[in-house]
Amino acid sequence: MNDERSQTLTLLVAELNAIEQWDAEYRLIALPDVDDVIAYVNRRARHGKIIGKIATLMKDLLRPQPELDTYREVRGRPRKRRS
């Protein structure tokens, strides 16, 4: 399962790099066409979505595994749920 997540993470980072390259080229255009501006806005939206997905994947990858839950090992009982 972690292998799939790390592969997805690699693909998302590669897409971010491609977006950065396209945006760098866009910034060099003195008077961009309407199509260029629309493409830039769409890339910025996609950039934000990718960052969110990467954050979620990293949180899942860094989450402690249940068998390594040190709180339960130290306390010997599960945490109480707050209501």
Helices and strands as residue ranges (DSSP letters): H 2-27, H 34-62, G 66-68, H 70-75
